[in-house]
Amino acid sequence: MKKILKVAVILAVLVFAGVFIYLQNTQGTVNVVVAAKQINAGTRITKDMVQVQSLPVRTVPQGVEKDLNHIIGKTVKVARVKGDLIPLDIVTDINVVLHPGEELANIPLTDADAKLLNAGDIITIIPVSNSTTAQAQAVSGIEVVTVSQNTSSTGQSTSTALIRTTGEAFKVLAPYIKNGNFVIAVDQQK
């Protein structure tokens, strides 16, 4: 009786191990690059900011960076928090030097603005409000660093611009940008 029980337990363990190995091989995992800590937009990526993490293949969207060495030294256009995947379309080779008090921000663009704007353009962002109370002032002298078109995993295309402005100006504009309540005027095209 004890022999039969031992054989049954051993067979059960072997079956479990076989099923586990089969599932691992059919579904599998893939190594992807994730943020090891907060990375602000416009930051040049260093080795201590990112790490490789193994995730199930079915949970990893297309266009995610898988090789740590490909992104070291590049700049992120969109802020990342700890644990975020690093999509290829938010990493660029541009080298942005920020002066004290300057910040980078990523803003959504309409199709018309995306066709009109280019890196190096100087723009004014005009906040638009439905409120009858005092409206924020337009902010001029904003530099367009890059214009990007991103395609989601569902095939939806969106355009964004990485802009350089002062921290104070961005604090004024942030609520309007977040809600899409702004208009862009081009001051000077490059």
ABEGO torsion letter per residue (X at the ends): XAAAAAAAAAAAAAAAAAAAAAAAAAAEBBBBBBBABBBBBGBBBBAAABBBBBBBAAABBBGBBABAAAABGBBBABBBBBGBBBBAAABBABBBBBBBGBBBBBBBBBAAAAAABBBGBBBBBBBBBABABBBBBBBBGBBBABBBBBBBAAGBBBBBBBBBBBAAAAAAAAAAAAAGBBBBBBABBX
